[in-house]
């Protein structure tokens, strides 16, 4: 009897569906009819890009700083000079990391000041001399960079400082990215 009642219920369900007007063969679309066709939008033309002229940055040829003071009157403070050189390295490295032009300029200025103060504490510091020349190169102070390279060459002529000064001069020859805008002048300044 259980079998008969199942089929009886299915038959009653089919009869009810037929009476309600819903056929088993298919249903009408949910929202009725076919969807209307939409017009394809016209593609918009991209605005013409105007090339902005690049600003020409020129190197400053003159240098008002005095690098020829008598170093014999200065008392060498090598440890303080090394500390200031390290602080200058940090400022220059941080300027490479920042994307804000104002902050970058401030950090480059800070690096130049630290290297310059390092040379005031130890006028024979070849590392600070080279790094100050490189910092001047980055801020387009060609005249001051050349003056520092000439100072490096004069340190190379002193037997007491020849070894570190010549090593710094050799590093200039090894790094073709340094002083790219005026490589020939830089090599002439150090006697190469």
SEZA-376319 format. One record per residue (C-alpha): residue number from 1; x, y, z. Coordinates in Angstrom, 1 decimal, decimal comma. Example, Ala and Ser with C-alpha at 12.3 -4.5 7.8 and 13.67 -1.06 7.14 Angstrom:
residues 2
PT / 1 / 12,3 / -4,5 / 7,8
PT / 2 / 13,7 / -1,1 / 7,1
***
This chain:
residues 192
PT / 1 / 0,0 / 0,0 / 0,0
PT / 2 / 2,9 / 2,3 / 0,6
PT / 3 / 3,8 / 2,1 / -3,0
PT / 4 / 0,4 / 2,9 / -4,2
PT / 5 / 0,1 / 5,9 / -2,0
PT / 6 / 3,3 / 7,5 / -3,3
PT / 7 / 2,2 / 7,2 / -6,9
PT / 8 / -1,2 / 8,4 / -5,9
PT / 9 / 0,3 / 11,5 / -4,4
PT / 10 / 2,4 / 12,1 / -7,5
PT / 11 / -0,6 / 11,8 / -9,7
PT / 12 / -2,6 / 14,2 / -7,5
PT / 13 / 0,4 / 16,7 / -7,7
PT / 14 / 0,4 / 16,4 / -11,5
PT / 15 / -3,3 / 16,9 / -11,7
PT / 16 / -3,1 / 20,0 / -9,5
PT / 17 / -0,3 / 21,5 / -11,6
PT / 18 / -2,3 / 20,9 / -14,8
PT / 19 / -5,3 / 22,5 / -13,2
PT / 20 / -3,3 / 25,5 / -12,2
PT / 21 / -2,1 / 26,1 / -15,7
PT / 22 / 1,5 / 25,4 / -15,2
PT / 23 / 2,8 / 22,9 / -17,6
PT / 24 / 5,6 / 20,5 / -16,9
PT / 25 / 7,2 / 21,1 / -20,3
PT / 26 / 8,5 / 24,6 / -19,6
PT / 27 / 8,1 / 27,7 / -17,6
PT / 28 / 7,8 / 31,3 / -18,7
PT / 29 / 10,8 / 33,6 / -18,3
PT / 30 / 11,1 / 35,1 / -15,0
PT / 31 / 10,6 / 38,8 / -16,0
PT / 32 / 8,6 / 38,0 / -19,1
PT / 33 / 9,9 / 38,4 / -22,7
PT / 34 / 13,3 / 38,8 / -24,1
PT / 35 / 15,6 / 41,5 / -22,7
PT / 36 / 15,7 / 44,7 / -24,6
PT / 37 / 18,9 / 45,4 / -26,5
PT / 38 / 21,1 / 48,2 / -25,2
PT / 39 / 23,1 / 50,5 / -27,4
PT / 40 / 26,8 / 49,9 / -27,4
PT / 41 / 28,5 / 53,0 / -25,9
PT / 42 / 30,9 / 54,9 / -28,1
PT / 43 / 34,5 / 54,6 / -26,9
PT / 44 / 35,9 / 57,9 / -25,6
PT / 45 / 39,0 / 59,2 / -27,1
PT / 46 / 41,9 / 59,6 / -24,7
PT / 47 / 43,1 / 63,1 / -24,3
PT / 48 / 46,3 / 63,9 / -26,0
PT / 49 / 49,3 / 63,9 / -23,7
PT / 50 / 51,4 / 66,9 / -24,0
PT / 51 / 55,0 / 66,4 / -23,4
PT / 52 / 56,2 / 68,7 / -20,7
PT / 53 / 59,6 / 70,1 / -21,5
PT / 54 / 62,2 / 68,8 / -19,0
PT / 55 / 63,8 / 71,5 / -16,9
PT / 56 / 67,5 / 71,8 / -17,7
PT / 57 / 69,5 / 71,6 / -14,5
PT / 58 / 72,9 / 73,2 / -14,9
PT / 59 / 75,9 / 72,6 / -12,7
PT / 60 / 77,1 / 75,5 / -10,7
PT / 61 / 80,6 / 76,1 / -11,8
PT / 62 / 81,8 / 78,5 / -9,0
PT / 63 / 82,3 / 77,6 / -5,4
PT / 64 / 82,4 / 80,2 / -2,7
PT / 65 / 83,6 / 77,8 / 0,1
PT / 66 / 87,2 / 78,1 / 1,2
PT / 67 / 88,9 / 74,8 / 1,2
PT / 68 / 92,4 / 76,1 / 1,3
PT / 69 / 92,7 / 77,2 / 4,9
PT / 70 / 95,9 / 76,3 / 6,7
PT / 71 / 95,3 / 72,8 / 8,1
PT / 72 / 98,3 / 73,2 / 10,4
PT / 73 / 96,4 / 75,6 / 12,6
PT / 74 / 93,5 / 73,1 / 13,1
PT / 75 / 93,7 / 70,5 / 15,8
PT / 76 / 92,9 / 67,0 / 14,4
PT / 77 / 89,9 / 65,4 / 16,0
PT / 78 / 89,8 / 62,2 / 14,0
PT / 79 / 87,2 / 60,3 / 16,1
PT / 80 / 84,7 / 63,2 / 15,9
PT / 81 / 85,4 / 63,6 / 12,2
PT / 82 / 84,7 / 59,9 / 11,6
PT / 83 / 81,5 / 60,2 / 13,6
PT / 84 / 80,4 / 63,2 / 11,5
PT / 85 / 81,3 / 61,3 / 8,3
PT / 86 / 79,1 / 58,4 / 9,4
PT / 87 / 76,2 / 60,8 / 10,2
PT / 88 / 76,6 / 62,3 / 6,7
PT / 89 / 76,5 / 58,8 / 5,2
PT / 90 / 73,2 / 58,2 / 7,1
PT / 91 / 71,7 / 61,5 / 5,8
PT / 92 / 72,7 / 60,7 / 2,2
PT / 93 / 71,3 / 57,2 / 2,5
PT / 94 / 68,0 / 58,5 / 3,9
PT / 95 / 67,8 / 61,0 / 1,0
PT / 96 / 67,9 / 58,1 / -1,4
PT / 97 / 65,0 / 56,4 / 0,4
PT / 98 / 62,6 / 59,3 / 0,5
PT / 99 / 60,2 / 60,3 / -2,3
PT / 100 / 59,4 / 63,8 / -1,0
PT / 101 / 61,6 / 66,3 / -2,8
PT / 102 / 61,6 / 68,7 / 0,1
PT / 103 / 62,8 / 66,1 / 2,5
PT / 104 / 65,3 / 64,8 / 0,0
PT / 105 / 66,8 / 68,2 / -0,4
PT / 106 / 67,0 / 68,7 / 3,4
PT / 107 / 68,7 / 65,4 / 3,9
PT / 108 / 71,2 / 66,2 / 1,1
PT / 109 / 72,0 / 69,5 / 2,7
PT / 110 / 72,4 / 67,8 / 6,1
PT / 111 / 74,8 / 65,3 / 4,5
PT / 112 / 76,9 / 68,1 / 3,0
PT / 113 / 77,0 / 69,9 / 6,4
PT / 114 / 78,1 / 66,8 / 8,2
PT / 115 / 80,9 / 66,1 / 5,7
PT / 116 / 82,0 / 69,7 / 5,8
PT / 117 / 82,0 / 69,7 / 9,6
PT / 118 / 84,0 / 66,4 / 9,6
PT / 119 / 86,6 / 68,2 / 7,5
PT / 120 / 86,7 / 71,1 / 9,9
PT / 121 / 87,4 / 68,6 / 12,7
PT / 122 / 90,0 / 66,7 / 10,6
PT / 123 / 91,2 / 68,5 / 7,4
PT / 124 / 93,1 / 65,4 / 6,4
PT / 125 / 90,1 / 63,0 / 6,4
PT / 126 / 90,2 / 61,6 / 2,8
PT / 127 / 86,9 / 59,7 / 3,2
PT / 128 / 85,1 / 62,9 / 4,2
PT / 129 / 86,8 / 64,8 / 1,4
PT / 130 / 85,7 / 62,2 / -1,3
PT / 131 / 82,1 / 61,9 / 0,2
PT / 132 / 81,8 / 65,7 / 0,3
PT / 133 / 82,8 / 65,9 / -3,4
PT / 134 / 80,2 / 63,2 / -4,2
PT / 135 / 77,5 / 65,1 / -2,2
PT / 136 / 78,3 / 68,3 / -4,0
PT / 137 / 78,0 / 66,4 / -7,3
PT / 138 / 74,5 / 65,3 / -6,3
PT / 139 / 73,4 / 68,9 / -5,6
PT / 140 / 74,9 / 70,1 / -8,9
PT / 141 / 77,7 / 72,0 / -7,3
PT / 142 / 80,4 / 71,2 / -9,9
PT / 143 / 82,8 / 73,9 / -8,8
PT / 144 / 82,8 / 72,7 / -5,1
PT / 145 / 83,1 / 69,0 / -6,2
PT / 146 / 86,1 / 69,8 / -8,4
PT / 147 / 87,6 / 71,8 / -5,5
PT / 148 / 87,2 / 68,8 / -3,2
PT / 149 / 88,8 / 66,5 / -5,8
PT / 150 / 91,8 / 68,9 / -6,1
PT / 151 / 92,1 / 68,8 / -2,3
PT / 152 / 92,1 / 65,0 / -2,5
PT / 153 / 94,9 / 65,2 / -5,1
PT / 154 / 96,9 / 67,5 / -2,8
PT / 155 / 96,5 / 65,0 / 0,1
PT / 156 / 97,8 / 62,3 / -2,3
PT / 157 / 101,0 / 64,3 / -2,6
PT / 158 / 101,6 / 64,3 / 1,1
PT / 159 / 103,5 / 61,1 / 2,1
PT / 160 / 101,6 / 60,8 / 5,4
PT / 161 / 98,2 / 60,8 / 3,7
PT / 162 / 99,1 / 59,4 / 0,3
PT / 163 / 97,8 / 55,8 / 0,8
PT / 164 / 94,2 / 56,6 / 1,8
PT / 165 / 94,1 / 59,5 / -0,7
PT / 166 / 95,3 / 57,3 / -3,6
PT / 167 / 92,8 / 54,7 / -2,6
PT / 168 / 90,0 / 57,3 / -2,8
PT / 169 / 91,3 / 58,5 / -6,2
PT / 170 / 91,3 / 54,9 / -7,4
PT / 171 / 87,7 / 54,5 / -6,3
PT / 172 / 86,8 / 57,4 / -8,5
PT / 173 / 88,3 / 55,6 / -11,5
PT / 174 / 86,5 / 52,4 / -10,6
PT / 175 / 83,1 / 54,0 / -10,3
PT / 176 / 82,0 / 55,3 / -13,7
PT / 177 / 78,7 / 56,5 / -12,3
PT / 178 / 80,4 / 59,2 / -10,2
PT / 179 / 80,8 / 62,6 / -11,7
PT / 180 / 79,2 / 61,5 / -15,0
PT / 181 / 78,3 / 65,0 / -16,2
PT / 182 / 81,9 / 66,1 / -16,0
PT / 183 / 84,0 / 63,0 / -15,8
PT / 184 / 86,9 / 64,4 / -17,8
PT / 185 / 87,1 / 67,4 / -15,5
PT / 186 / 86,9 / 65,2 / -12,4
PT / 187 / 89,7 / 63,0 / -13,6
PT / 188 / 91,9 / 66,0 / -14,4
PT / 189 / 91,2 / 67,4 / -10,9
PT / 190 / 92,7 / 64,3 / -9,3
PT / 191 / 95,5 / 64,0 / -11,8
PT / 192 / 94,3 / 61,2 / -13,9
***
